[in-house]
């Protein structure tokens, strides 16, 4: 059975020849990157003729992976020419790792939506087509809000597509990284 590992296991009687396997498992922190090093050492009060083989080290490279999911809603409905449009984009990290260097792209066509801007947390600024969200922790959601005015040239329905990407972490499911609403 599994128990909490306290760092040491005493083996009261260990017969020769014999093997005693100890399995240790745990979860890697979602933000961890790099190499995990684990060293196991055995010692005894009995004379050991070869103490040079009483320690073993394993290095494990940790690979990161984060399933980013993008969703989008249009908060003004119905849309009207010369009327407001407001899009809310949510990006959720379903993990298992933290997602770093996350970028949302939404190429708002200025012939369809004029004066596009987004809320940067303190004020509205001109929307340039992309915004960096930085790091999104495991199970965290970040929101991007874009607003503008529907032009007279807009066709019906007004289509808009947004996508999300992490430049440094592999996404195991890219099928949920793009969303289009009409």
Buried (B, 14 or more C-beta within 10 A) or exposed (E): EEEEEEEEEEEEEEEEEEEEEEEEEEEEEBEEBEEEEEEEEBEEEEEEEEEEEEEEEEEEEEEBBBBBBBBBEBEEEEBEEEEBBBBBBBBBBBBBBBBBBBBBBBEBBEEBBBBBBBBEEEEEEEBEEEBEBEBBBBEBEBEBBBBBBBBEEBEEEBEBEBBBBBEEBEBEEEEBBBBEBE
